[in-house]
Amino acid sequence: MKLVGGLAAACLGFAALAGQGGQAAASAPGEAQVKAADVVAQVEQRDKAVQEAASRSLPARTFLAQSQAPQATKAAEASTAKADTKTQTGSTTDTKTEAAAAPAAESLPAPVAGLDQTQMNNAKKIVDTAKSMGLGRRAQVIAVATAMQESTLYNLASTRLPESYNFPNDGEGSDHDSVGLFQQRPSAGWGSVPNLMKPEFATKQFLRALVQVPGWDSLPLTVAAQEVQVSAFPNHYAKHEARATLIVDALNK
């Protein structure tokens, strides 16, 4: 009985030991699973951070570099701002250089032949207008001489036309409704008061009529002028020819 009891106790002890070993063996895979789960969780957390970085419309690489080196980012931003400042300064300098290089305003022509500055300026308008129409020295001399006789080269308003004072003028006249450098009359069909008070328009009107005169460029100046102006004093234009020639030559230098 003792032997049987001893064997039975031994068997029971072995079984208990085996049971404990089985429980220990069963607990080992559980710990490994926990560790593996932790690694997976860390990887997933890292991937999530990368994805969130990309969702800010920044490349993940850029975002990570910025997070790792904030000082470098600040230095880069400061460098960019400095470059922008230089660019703006350069633009300002370029603008100043261009302004300095801009041509100066055209100087006024020096008066000649006893004219004052206003008269010389008006003579230049006559010459420039003739040039714009393709007309040369002879037409220019005739036109200047005619204006010298009609208005002494002043752009005149008329006491008979109050409207004429509303436009730039150099004084006034009172010969019927005649206005401007060539004393042209609106009532005779030369043009409207606003237009005839413009030296360039008045000159064009005179020259358009002049070139319609047969042989105008070979006629004596006083004859050519009279054909256009139909003046009560047809020979008075001749006395201005010499001075008109000096004026035109000075303006064509």
For each residue, the residues with C-beta under 8 A, 3 or more apart:
1: 4 5
2: 5 6
3: 6 7
4: 1 7 8
5: 1 2 8 9
6: 2 3 9 10
7: 3 4 10 11
8: 4 5 11 12
9: 5 6 12 13
10: 6 7 13 14
11: 7 8 14 15
12: 8 9 15 16
13: 9 10 16 17
14: 10 11 17 18
15: 11 12 18 19
16: 12 13 19 20
17: 13 14 20 21
18: 14 15 21 22
19: 15 16 22 23
20: 16 17 23 24
21: 17 18 24 25
22: 18 19 25 26
23: 19 20 26 27
24: 20 21 27 28
25: 21 22 28
26: 22 23 29 30
27: 23 24 30 31
28: 24 25 31 32
29: 26 32 33
30: 26 27 33 34
31: 27 28 34 35
32: 28 29 35 36
33: 29 30 36 37
34: 30 31 37 38
35: 31 32 38 39
36: 32 33 39 40
37: 33 34 40 41
38: 34 35 41 42
39: 35 36 42 43
40: 36 37 43 44
41: 37 38 44 45
42: 38 39 45 46
43: 39 40 46 47
44: 40 41 47 48
45: 41 42 48 49
46: 42 43 49 50
47: 43 44 50 51
48: 44 45 51 52
49: 45 46 52 53
50: 46 47 53 54 60 64
51: 47 48 54 55
52: 48 49 55 56
53: 49 50 56 58 60 63 64
54: 50 51 58 59 60 63
55: 51 52
56: 52 53 63
57:
58: 53 54 62 63 66
59: 54 62 63
60: 50 53 54 63 64
61: 64 65
62: 58 59 65 66
63: 53 54 56 58 59 60 66 67
64: 50 53 60 61 67 68
65: 61 62 68 69 72
66: 58 62 63 69 70 73
67: 63 64 70
68: 64 65
69: 65 66 72 73
70: 66 67 73 74
71: 74 75
72: 65 69 75 76
73: 66 69 70 76 77
74: 70 71 77 78
75: 71 72 78 79
76: 72 73 79 80
77: 73 74 80 81
78: 74 75 81 82
79: 75 76 82 83
80: 76 77 83 84
81: 77 78 84 85
82: 78 79 85 86
83: 79 80 86 87
84: 80 81 87 88
85: 81 82 88 89
86: 82 83 89 90
87: 83 84 90 91
88: 84 85 91 92
89: 85 86 92 93
90: 86 87 93 94
91: 87 88 94 95
92: 88 89 95 96
93: 89 90 96 97
94: 90 91 97 98
95: 91 92 98 99
96: 92 93 99 100
97: 93 94 100 101
98: 94 95 101 102
99: 95 96 102
100: 96 97
101: 97 98
102: 98 99
103:
104: 107
105:
106:
107: 104
108: 117 120 121
109: 120 121 123 124 250 251
110: 120 250
111: 114 115 116 117 119 120
112: 115 120 246 247 250
113: 243 246 247 250
114: 111 243
115: 111 112 119 120 123 153 247
116: 111 119 120
117: 108 111 120 121
118: 121 122 153 154 170
119: 111 115 116 122 123 152 153 154
120: 108 109 110 111 112 115 116 117 123 124 247
121: 108 109 117 118 124 125
122: 118 119 125 126 147 153 154 155 170 181 199
123: 109 115 119 120 126 127 144 147 153 247 248 251
124: 109 120 121 127 128 251
125: 121 122 128 129 199 200 203
126: 122 123 129 130 140 143 144 147 181 199 203
127: 123 124 130 131 140 143 144 248 251 252
128: 124 125 131 132 200
129: 125 126 132 133 199 200 203 204 207
130: 126 127 133 135 136 139 140 143 203 207
131: 127 128 134 135 140
132: 128 129
133: 129 130 204 207
134: 131
135: 130 131 139 140 207 211
136: 130 139 140
137: 140 141 248 249 252
138: 141 142 217
139: 130 135 136 142 143 207 210 211 216 217
140: 126 127 130 131 135 136 137 143 144 248 251 252
141: 137 138 144 145 221 241 244 245 248
142: 138 139 145 146 210 216 221 224 225 244
143: 126 127 130 139 140 146 147 203 206 207 210
144: 123 126 127 140 141 147 148 153 240 244 247 248
145: 141 142 148 149 221 225 237 240 241 243 244
146: 142 143 149 150 182 206 225 228 229 237 240
147: 122 123 126 143 144 150 151 153 181 182
148: 144 145 151 152 153 240 243 244
149: 145 146 225 231 236 237 239 240
150: 146 147 178 181 182 183 229
151: 147 148 154 155 156 173 180 181 182 183
152: 119 148
153: 115 118 119 122 123 144 147 148 181
154: 118 119 122 151 170 171 181
155: 122 151 168 169 170 180 181 197 199
156: 151 169 170 171 172 173 178 179 180 181 183
157: 161 164 165 167 169 171 172 173 179 197
158: 161 164 172 173 174 175 176 177 178 179
159: 172 173 174
160: 174 176 177
161: 157 158 164 177 179 186 193
162: 165
163: 166 193 194
164: 157 158 161 167 169 179 193 197
165: 157 162 169 172
166: 163
167: 157 164 193 194 197 198
168: 155 197
169: 155 156 157 164 165 172 197
170: 118 122 154 155 156
171: 154 156 157
172: 156 157 158 159 165 169
173: 151 156 157 158 159 178 179 183
174: 158 159 160
175: 158 178 183
176: 158 160 185 187
177: 158 160 161 185 186 187
178: 150 156 158 173 175 183 184 185
179: 156 157 158 161 164 173 183 184 185 186 193 196 197
180: 151 155 156 183 184 196 197 198 199 202
181: 122 126 147 150 151 153 154 155 156 199 202 203
182: 146 147 150 151 202 203 205 206 229
183: 150 151 156 173 175 178 179 180
184: 178 179 180 188 190 191 196 202 205 206
185: 176 177 178 179 188 190
186: 161 177 179 189 190 191 192 193 196
187: 176 177
188: 184 185
189: 186
190: 184 185 186 196 202 205
191: 184 186 195 196 201 202 205
192: 186 195 196
193: 161 163 164 167 179 186 196 197
194: 163 167 197 198
195: 191 192 198 201 202
196: 179 180 184 186 190 191 192 193 201 202 205
197: 155 157 164 167 168 169 179 180 193 194 202
198: 167 180 194 195 201 202
199: 122 125 126 129 155 180 181 202 203
200: 125 128 129 203 204
201: 191 195 196 198 204 205
202: 180 181 182 184 190 191 195 196 197 198 199 205 206
203: 125 126 129 130 143 181 182 199 200 206 207
204: 129 133 200 201 207 208
205: 182 184 190 191 196 201 202 208 209
206: 143 146 182 184 202 203 209 210 228
207: 129 130 133 135 139 143 203 204 210 211
208: 204 205 211 212
209: 205 206 212 213 228
210: 139 142 143 206 207 213 216 224 227 228
211: 135 139 207 208 216
212: 208 209 216
213: 209 210 216 219 224 227 228
214:
215: 218 219
216: 139 142 210 211 212 213 219 224 227
217: 138 139 224
218: 215
219: 213 215 216 223 224 227
220: 223 224 238
221: 141 142 145 224 225 237 238 241
222: 225 226 234 235 236 237 238 241
223: 219 220 226 227 234
224: 142 210 213 216 217 219 220 221 227 228
225: 142 145 146 149 221 222 228 229 231 237
226: 222 223 229 230 231 234 237
227: 210 213 216 219 223 224 230
228: 146 206 209 210 213 224 225
229: 146 150 182 225 226 237
230: 226 227
231: 149 225 226 234 236 237
232:
233: 236
234: 222 223 226 231 237
235: 222 238
236: 149 222 231 233 239
237: 145 146 149 221 222 225 226 229 231 234 240 241
238: 220 221 222 235 241
239: 149 236
240: 144 145 146 148 149 237 243 244
241: 141 145 221 222 237 238 244 245
242: 245 246
243: 113 114 145 148 240 246 247
244: 141 142 144 145 148 240 241 247 248
245: 141 241 242 248 249
246: 112 113 242 243 249 250
247: 112 113 115 120 123 144 243 244 250 251
248: 123 127 137 140 141 144 244 245 251 252
249: 137 245 246 252 253
250: 109 110 112 113 246 247 253
251: 109 123 124 127 140 247 248
252: 127 137 140 248 249
253: 249 250
